[in-house]
């Protein structure tokens, strides 16, 4: 299978996200498994709807970040867990701050 990813992925450890569906009442929690310049993958037991819009609330080193994203892929893994591929929303102001904090953390 050919890898269609355009941006390098960076593995994440112990980065949690609160997931809120925009325009809905659905909320959930997940663990970010990897991050790229264009999006994130979150593992969660309750996935948001595919092609839906979500607000991610992510805390890195005691700083909270809010990032809007579009759900692009939902894949069931490990029983009742799902990997949810999310693309950052175009022109989202929270993306740059989150990416900077994440990359600073992993590069240590």
Rosetta blueprint (number, residue, H / E / L):
1 X L
2 X L
3 X L
4 X L
5 X L
6 X L
7 X L
8 X L
9 X L
10 X E
11 X E
12 X L
13 X L
14 X L
15 X L
16 X E
17 X E
18 X E
19 X E
20 X E
21 X E
22 X L
23 X L
24 X L
25 X L
26 X L
27 X E
28 X E
29 X E
30 X E
31 X E
32 X E
33 X E
34 X E
35 X E
36 X L
37 X L
38 X L
39 X E
40 X E
41 X E
42 X E
43 X E
44 X E
45 X L
46 X L
47 X L
48 X L
49 X L
50 X L
51 X L
52 X L
53 X E
54 X E
55 X E
56 X E
57 X E
58 X E
59 X E
60 X E
61 X L
62 X L
63 X E
64 X E
65 X E
66 X E
67 X E
68 X E
69 X E
70 X E
71 X E
72 X E
73 X E
74 X E
75 X E
76 X E
77 X E
78 X L
79 X L
80 X L
81 X E
82 X E
83 X E
84 X E
85 X E
86 X E
87 X E
88 X E
89 X L
90 X L
91 X L
92 X L
93 X L
94 X H
95 X H
96 X H
97 X H
98 X H
99 X H
100 X H
101 X H
102 X H
103 X H
104 X H
105 X H
106 X H
107 X H
108 X L
